[in-house]
């Protein structure tokens, strides 16, 4: 009965007839319930207007605290474990361990940081560095230093992957300030905070000191750029990041981190140079290949079944060779066309060969071929073949005639345009 009275009074407390028939105890109950109703209305309103937004406010306040910590860093050193993982794969295609020295550089309006990267286990052996004016890469095998001062750079950004703390700061700051379509998630994992950012756009969002929307070359209507960052609660600084795009995924885990909030010396890249001659940036297009009209260089390469395949053993009248890279989105986008090409020309004297240049792991290549259901040979390149064919960019297509002369070289891949160009040459030759 108590529950019945409660529901009746709340619903009909304005009914005079009902109030007349109530006993004294019932009237006391009615007053208590009415007090709860009137007190509860503003309380409920406060919960709805403040309580629902409080968690989001606290999360963003914490992220701002992390950004503030990162902005106070003047230098950092750490070991970084880097992993490359293909979409749909769980086994890394490569794992490397390097050592970094990172310096804040607010005078650089591009990256905003200087850094030096060393080979694993030898912090005196610099492999790459960037000082705001140039980047330098050391080739220890050929004993020279390749210098790039970005004079020939046509991109709106400098194609330099920023060092870890600069990189994570740009991502978190973007998450707090952007008006793009995003999904933000934060979880407390005990000793660390997990931060997830998904960006929904027709372009990819990459970070080179600042966020850049890069048109997707992969024929997708919508890209999802995903960044996941793990933050150490003991110092409120990131220590791990997972970056995932439609074409590849990379993971960086930092260890033995040492940071300083004190100003550092005026770092320049040249102070880390070994005693090797300098090689300035190329004056001509680095993708230019001078092989058209010449005999195709011979090769013998291993396929995904561990069998050796030689160019001289192929009997087809026309051969299309594609040099590719597993992590290359444009290369991956070309696969449906290449499979259709094999099907359309199956009764003609034609063969397609795809040669992987970025990854040499046999297991990774086999899984990739099986997952993509390739109906053509997929071979593992050697450094010698890459050098002979002057491969610096992928994908690149070579069309060979019956005498194995290179009749055409087609760089890059664009749906329909490249399809039509390749089919035109094949129709004329088969």
Secondary structure, 3 states (H helix, E strand, C coil): CHHHHHHHHHHHCCCHHHHHCCCHHHHHHHHHHHHHHHHHHHHHHHHHHHHHHHHHHHHHHHHHHHHHHHHHCCEEEEEEEEEEECCCCCCCCEEEEEEEEEEECCCCCCCCEEEEEECCCCCCCEEEEECCCCEEEEECCCCEEEEECCCCCCCCCCCCCCCHHHHHHHHHHHHHHCCCCEEEEEEECCCEEEEEEEEEECEEEEECCCEEEEECCCCCCCEEEEEEEEEECCCCEEEEEEEECCCCEEEEEEEEEEEECCCCCCCCHHHHCCCCEEECCCCCCCCCCCCCCCECCCCEEEECCCCEEEHHHCCCCEEEEEEECCCCHHHHHHHHHHHHHHHHCCCCCEEEEEEECCCCCHHHHHHHHHHHCCCCEEEECCHHHHHHCCCCCCCEEEEECCCCEEEEEEECCCCCHHHHHHHHHHHHHC
